[in-house]
Amino acid sequence: MALARVSSKGQITLPAAARRKLGIKPHSAVEVITGDREITIRPTRTIRELYGALHDYVPDGEPLGWEEERRRMEEAVARQVADE
């Protein structure tokens, strides 16, 4: 566990080891989640980083409508969350 101190402006510096482990670089976006007496900080992914993420779930050359694309995406996300 690493410690960080809150500045007078309410800012913290994430420890270098934690940034390296999670791939957080300067100007990276992070999500801040508050719970009961805790704060979770986790990296987010940009649209550019997500490009092609669903490629494996769509057969080549098959035109899909919006509803079918959404259904498949939701199923893929549900499988990924279940695996975590």
N, C-alpha and C positions, 0 to 999 in steps of 0.2 A: 504494500500500500504506500502510495506517495502522498505527501501533504502539499497543499497550496494555500497561500494566504490571500485574503480578499483585500484589495487596495481601497483607498479612501473614495475612489470612483466606483466601487462595486465590481471591479474587474479582477479576474484571476489569470494566472499563467499556468497552462496545462504542463505538467512535467514532460521533459523531452522524451523519456522512455515511453510514456503513455501515448504521446503523439506519434512516435515512430511505430509502435505496435499497431495502432489503428490507422496509420496512413494519413494522419491529419497534417496538412502542410499550411504554410501561410495563405490566408484568404480562403481556406476551406470553410464550408458551412457545417455547423454542428446543430443538432437538435438538443434542446434543453427540456427535460421532463421533470416536473416536480411531483413529489409524492408526500406521504406522511413523514416529515422530518428528514427528507432526502432529496437530492437532486441527481439526476442521471444525465450525463452528457454523452452523446454518441454522434459519430460522423453521419452525414447525409450524402446521398449520391445525386449528382446532377443528371439532367436529361441526357446530356452527352455521354456520361458514364454508363447509362442504362441502354444505350443504343445496341440493339441486337440481343437483348436479354431474353426475349421470347422466341428467338429464331428457332430453337429446338422444338417448340411446341406447335409450329405451323408448318404443315406439309408444303413442299415447294410447289409453286404454281397454282395453289388453291386460293381463288378469290374469296375473301370472307367479308361479310357484312359487319357493321359496327357491333351489333348485339352478340354475334358469334365470337368476335375478337375479344369483347369484354368478358364473356363467359369463360373463354379459355384462359385469359389472363388471371381472372379470379381463381380458377382452379389451380393454376401454376403457383400463384402466391400462397394459396392455402396449403399446397403440398410443401412448399419451402418452409413455411412457418411451422408446420407439423414436424418437419425434420429437425428443427432447431430445438 
